[in-house]
Amino acid sequence: MKEDLEDSFSEDDDIELQELTFVADKGQEPLRIDKFLIDRVSNTSRNRIQNAAKSNCIIVNGSIVKSNYKVRPGDQILVYMTKPEQETSLRPEDIPLDIVFEDEQVLVINKPAGLVCHPGYGNKSGTLVNALLYHLENLPTRDQEDRPGIVHRLDKMTTGIMVVAKTELAMTHLARQFFNRTSQRFYYALIWGEPPVEEGIIEGHIGRSLKDRKIMTVFDDESFGKPAVTRYKIIEKFGYVTLVQCKLETGRTHQIRAHFKSIGHPLFGDITYGGDRILKGTTFAKYKQFVENCFKLLPRQALHAKTLGFEHPTTGKFLHFNSDLPSDMEMVLDKWRNYAVHQQMD
């Protein structure tokens, strides 16, 4: 169940990707591209190159290729690869945690905006992992030495409920539930516009954009990306924006954000996916000021992991946790409610 390059980063790991270019010689004999690259990329391994291929990060003459592609004379090759990690030692840090539930097996927290889940490029400290190492001992790692206890993740600026494994048993048990989709996850999101139906399904393969590798895109071609399914239900309408509940049937990086962007309804305030500008509404200066004030109150994507349900690793009891919307999101919703009421009165 190792994650490949395509799903191994959340938005704010601030990853650094090497962009490498090669041109095959005129006398190049047919050769698998992974073997071709192993001789040309320093400090790498064939496994790392194959992971890049699995993640659609090897492009030849403008088209994505797999690791068994045979390089031909004159081929123009573009490769995106993660820069080799520098060795770092994880350090405990006294970072407060909003603990919702804890026993010998699991820890459930309410993650605030701004907290990165685990160390990565640009985030070597101040993460949830650093906080966990301070509060807990002997966290399980499975095959992820830099992510002890981490079973699933939320983006840095996304808030809400997360579960952490405190034992190897819990790690394995919870990971299996997330993989088999037997856990329950519901998010609340404020989106621009109003979806065409009260309850709907968004489907589409999600993978890294070929133009900007830090964002995800929905591909029409099923040979790109990974299948992803998001179910949504409208909770409240405000005219120009809508509050929706989302249920994930898959767990792709930026899934909710990329899916709603793909159907023309980006999340309100989402800088990465274009929701940080006025997409619906009037051109009046008063309305523009109103929206800009909302952006100031909520300077991030309006996304909250509201509920989480899973089977306890040892008791077998199904646990269900719910969290209130954070204050910044509530304030913006109240402003839109008031705005919608005044619009109806005018």
C-alpha positions in Angstrom: 0.0 0.0 0.0 2.9 2.3 -0.6 1.8 5.7 -2.1 3.4 6.6 -5.3 4.6 10.0 -6.3 1.2 11.1 -7.6 -0.5 10.7 -4.2 2.4 11.1 -1.8 2.2 14.8 -1.2 -0.5 17.1 0.1 -0.8 20.7 -1.1 1.4 22.4 1.4 4.3 19.9 1.7 5.9 22.6 -0.6 7.5 19.9 -2.7 10.5 20.6 -4.9 10.5 18.7 -8.2 13.5 18.4 -10.4 12.6 19.2 -14.1 15.1 17.3 -16.2 15.3 17.4 -20.0 17.2 15.2 -22.4 17.4 14.7 -26.2 18.2 11.3 -27.5 21.2 11.1 -29.8 20.7 10.6 -33.5 22.3 7.2 -33.2 20.3 6.1 -30.2 19.3 2.4 -30.3 15.9 1.4 -29.0 16.2 1.3 -25.2 13.6 1.2 -22.4 13.3 4.7 -21.0 13.9 3.7 -17.4 17.3 2.1 -18.5 18.0 5.2 -20.6 17.4 7.5 -17.6 19.3 5.5 -15.0 22.5 6.3 -16.9 21.7 10.0 -17.2 20.2 11.0 -13.8 22.7 11.3 -11.0 22.0 10.1 -7.5 19.0 8.1 -8.4 17.7 4.5 -8.6 15.6 2.6 -11.2 12.8 2.3 -8.6 12.7 6.1 -8.3 12.5 6.5 -12.1 9.7 3.8 -12.3 7.8 5.7 -9.6 8.0 8.8 -11.7 6.7 6.9 -14.7 3.8 5.5 -12.6 2.9 9.0 -11.7 2.8 10.3 -15.3 5.9 12.3 -14.8 7.9 11.1 -17.8 6.9 13.0 -21.0 8.4 12.2 -24.5 7.7 14.5 -27.4 4.7 16.0 -25.4 3.1 12.7 -24.5 3.2 10.8 -21.2 4.9 7.4 -21.5 5.4 4.4 -19.2 8.7 2.9 -18.0 8.8 0.3 -20.9 8.7 3.0 -23.6 11.6 2.5 -26.1 13.6 5.7 -26.6 14.2 6.6 -30.2 16.7 8.9 -32.0 15.9 12.6 -31.4 13.3 12.0 -28.7 12.7 15.0 -26.5 12.4 13.8 -22.9 11.0 15.7 -20.0 11.1 14.2 -16.5 9.7 15.4 -13.2 11.3 13.8 -10.1 11.3 14.6 -6.5 14.6 15.9 -5.2 16.4 13.4 -3.0 15.5 13.9 0.6 18.2 15.3 2.9 18.6 13.2 6.0 16.7 14.8 8.8 16.0 13.7 12.3 12.4 14.1 13.6 12.3 16.2 16.7 9.5 16.4 19.3 8.0 19.9 19.6 5.6 21.2 22.2 2.8 22.1 19.8 -0.7 22.1 21.4 -3.2 19.5 20.0 -7.0 19.7 20.1 -7.6 16.1 21.3 -11.1 14.8 20.7 -10.6 11.2 21.8 -7.7 9.0 23.0 -7.1 5.5 24.2 -4.3 3.0 24.0 -4.7 2.5 20.3 -5.8 5.7 18.6 -5.8 9.4 19.0 -8.4 11.6 17.3 -7.7 15.3 16.9 -9.3 18.4 15.4 -6.6 19.8 13.1 -6.4 23.6 12.8 -5.6 25.5 9.7 -1.9 26.1 9.1 -0.7 22.8 10.6 1.2 20.6 8.1 0.7 16.8 8.8 4.3 15.7 8.4 7.7 17.0 7.5 8.4 17.6 3.8 10.2 20.1 1.6 9.9 23.5 3.2 8.3 22.1 6.3 11.1 20.4 8.4 9.5 21.3 11.7 6.3 22.6 13.3 4.2 19.7 11.9 1.7 17.4 13.4 4.3 14.6 13.5 6.6 16.9 15.6 3.7 17.5 18.0 2.8 13.8 18.2 6.4 12.9 19.0 6.2 15.3 22.0 2.9 14.0 23.3 3.3 10.3 22.5 6.0 7.6 22.6 6.9 4.7 20.2 4.6 5.7 17.4 4.3 3.2 14.6 5.8 3.9 11.2 5.2 0.9 9.0 7.2 1.8 5.8 7.0 5.6 6.4 9.8 6.5 8.8 9.1 10.2 8.4 5.4 9.9 9.1 4.9 8.0 12.4 1.3 7.5 13.4 0.0 9.2 10.2 -2.8 7.1 8.6 -4.4 9.9 6.4 -3.8 13.5 5.8 -5.4 16.9 5.5 -3.9 19.8 3.5 -2.2 22.5 5.6 -5.0 25.0 5.3 -7.9 22.4 5.6 -9.3 21.9 9.1 -11.1 19.1 10.8 -11.1 15.6 12.3 -8.1 13.2 11.9 -7.2 9.9 13.4 -3.7 8.9 14.4 -2.5 5.4 15.1 -0.6 4.8 18.4 0.3 1.2 17.7 1.4 -1.0 14.8 -1.9 -2.9 15.1 -3.9 0.3 14.9 -1.8 1.5 11.9 -2.4 -1.7 10.0 -6.1 -1.9 10.9 -6.9 1.8 10.1 -4.8 1.8 6.9 -6.8 -1.2 5.6 -10.1 0.6 6.4 -9.0 3.7 4.4 -7.8 1.5 1.5 -10.9 -0.6 1.5 -13.1 2.5 1.8 -14.9 1.2 4.9 -14.2 4.3 6.9 -16.6 7.2 6.6 -15.4 10.7 5.8 -17.7 13.8 5.4 -16.4 17.3 4.5 -18.2 20.6 4.4 -17.1 23.0 1.6 -18.3 26.4 0.5 -18.2 26.5 -3.3 -18.8 29.2 -5.9 -22.1 29.0 -7.7 -24.8 26.3 -7.3 -24.5 22.7 -8.6 -27.1 21.6 -11.0 -28.7 19.0 -8.7 -29.3 18.8 -4.9 -27.3 15.6 -4.7 -24.8 14.5 -7.2 -21.6 12.5 -8.0 -18.4 13.9 -9.4 -16.2 11.4 -11.2 -13.0 11.7 -13.0 -9.4 10.5 -13.0 -7.2 12.8 -10.9 -3.5 13.3 -11.5 -0.8 16.0 -11.4 -1.2 18.7 -13.9 1.3 18.6 -16.7 1.7 22.3 -16.6 2.0 22.8 -12.8 3.0 19.7 -10.9 1.9 21.2 -7.5 -1.7 21.1 -8.5 -4.0 18.2 -9.5 -6.3 18.1 -12.5 -9.2 15.9 -13.7 -8.4 14.1 -16.9 -11.0 13.0 -19.4 -8.6 10.3 -20.6 -8.8 7.3 -18.2 -5.2 6.4 -19.0 -4.0 9.4 -16.9 -4.4 9.9 -13.2 -6.3 7.7 -10.8 -10.1 7.1 -10.6 -11.8 9.3 -8.0 -15.4 9.6 -6.8 -16.9 12.4 -4.7 -20.5 12.4 -3.7 -22.0 15.8 -2.6 -25.3 17.1 -1.2 -26.3 20.7 -1.0 -26.7 21.9 2.6 -27.5 25.6 2.2 -27.8 28.0 -0.7 -26.7 31.7 -0.5 -27.3 32.8 -4.1 -23.7 33.2 -5.4 -22.1 30.5 -3.2 -23.3 27.2 -1.8 -22.5 25.1 1.3 -22.2 21.4 0.3 -21.5 18.2 2.2 -19.0 15.9 0.5 -18.4 12.2 1.0 -15.2 10.7 -0.4 -15.3 7.3 -2.0 -11.7 7.6 -2.9 -8.9 9.6 -1.2 -6.9 11.4 -3.9 -4.7 14.4 -3.3 -6.9 17.5 -3.4 -9.8 15.4 -4.5 -12.6 17.7 -3.4 -10.9 20.8 -4.6 -9.9 19.4 -8.0 -13.3 17.8 -8.6 -15.4 21.0 -7.9 -12.9 23.0 -10.0 -13.6 20.6 -12.8 -17.3 21.2 -12.8 -17.0 25.0 -12.6 -17.5 25.4 -8.9 -14.1 26.0 -7.2 -14.0 26.2 -3.4 -14.4 29.7 -2.0 -11.1 31.3 -1.2 -9.0 28.4 -2.8 -5.9 30.2 -4.0 -4.5 27.1 -5.8 -7.7 26.3 -7.8 -8.9 29.8 -8.6 -11.5 30.3 -5.9 -9.8 33.4 -4.5 -11.5 35.8 -6.9 -15.1 36.7 -7.7 -16.5 34.0 -9.9 -20.3 34.6 -9.4 -22.3 37.7 -8.6 -22.6 41.3 -9.6 -20.0 43.9 -10.7 -21.1 46.5 -8.1 -18.3 47.9 -5.9 -20.3 47.2 -2.8 -20.5 43.5 -3.6 -16.8 43.4 -4.5 -16.0 44.9 -1.1 -18.2 42.3 0.6 -16.5 39.4 -1.1 -13.0 40.8 -0.4 -14.0 41.2 3.3 -15.0 37.5 3.3 -11.6 36.6 1.8 -9.9 38.5 4.6 -11.9 36.6 7.2 -11.2 33.3 5.6 -7.8 33.5 3.8 -7.8 29.8 2.7 -10.0 27.3 1.0 -13.4 26.9 2.7 -13.0 23.2 3.5 -13.5 21.3 6.8 -13.3 17.6 7.6 -16.5 17.5 9.6 -17.0 13.9 10.5 -14.9 10.7 10.6 -16.1 7.2 11.3 -14.0 4.0 11.6 -13.9 0.6 13.3 -11.8 0.5 16.5 -8.7 -1.7 16.0 -9.3 -3.9 19.0 -12.9 -3.5 20.2 -14.4 -3.7 16.7 -16.8 -0.9 17.7 -17.6 1.6 15.0 -16.6 5.1 16.3 -18.0 8.3 14.9 -16.6 11.8 15.6 -18.0 15.1 14.6 -16.4 18.6 14.7 -17.9 22.1 14.6 -17.0 24.3 11.7 -14.1 26.6 12.6 -14.8 30.2 13.6 -13.4 31.7 10.4 -15.7 29.5 8.2 -18.7 30.2 10.4 -18.2 33.9 10.2 -18.1 33.9 6.4 -21.2 31.7 6.3 -23.0 34.1 8.5 -22.0 37.0 6.3 -23.4 35.2 3.2 -26.6 34.3 5.1 -27.1 37.9 5.9 -26.3 39.0 2.3 -28.7 36.4 0.9 -31.5 37.7 3.1 -30.9 41.3 2.1 -30.9 40.3 -1.6 -34.3 38.7 -1.2 -35.7 41.8 0.5 -34.4 44.2 -2.2 
